[in-house]
């Protein structure tokens, strides 16, 4: 592994991290929308693989953001 190859690999990793962050945010929006639409928390958990606590945190964070914007 030479320096150039290592730098390319590091850049690919940073790019993947950015894409993952964007997708994480999009998934959070989708979870909040599903909650608003009345999808059962159990179903959200099954679809996402998240725990109920993780789903609650995501939904509550969205509510806090909305309250701050008001």
Secondary structure, 3 states (H helix, E strand, C coil): CCHHHHHHHHHHHHHHHHHHHHHHHHHHHHHHHHHHCCCCHHHHHHHHCCCHHHHHHHHHHHHHHHHHHC
